[in-house]
Amino acid sequence: MTRQRFTQEYKDQAVSLVPDSGRTIVDMARSIDVHEITLAQWVRKAKESDQVPEPDLPETDCAELERLRKENATLRMERGFAKK
């Protein structure tokens, strides 16, 4: 069995389907005939590079999300120092 190769355009389109559809990555992967781990990796990379838009959230949720992201970054940094 040979390894499938996908164009960047195909990956971008697949990633854009995930938040728009409201379906899980596993369901979307099955429907487009891509392994779920592969699609999950594409989505993760797109999120890291801010190519995937966040779903529309109420202003209070956005503020809480931002606070939690900052707290998470701080905790990761503290954990890193503790390991050393």
Phi, psi and omega in degrees: 000132180267156181280134179284142175243135181241141177287160178297324178298317179297316180299315180299318179293319179296317180295321182291337179289331187298303181288331182290328186276334184077007180262164179284163178299321180298314179297316180295318181299317179296321184288332179256008175061049176232145178295140185298327178293322178297312180296320179298322178293319178298317180295316180299314180296321179293321178294320180296328180263012177059035177268345180260121179290141176289146177298150179296124181237152173299156184303322181294322178292322178297317180295318179294320178299316179297317179298317181292324177295318178295317179297319179298317179297318179296315181295321177296319178296315179297320178296322178297319178293322181295326179292329181282000000 
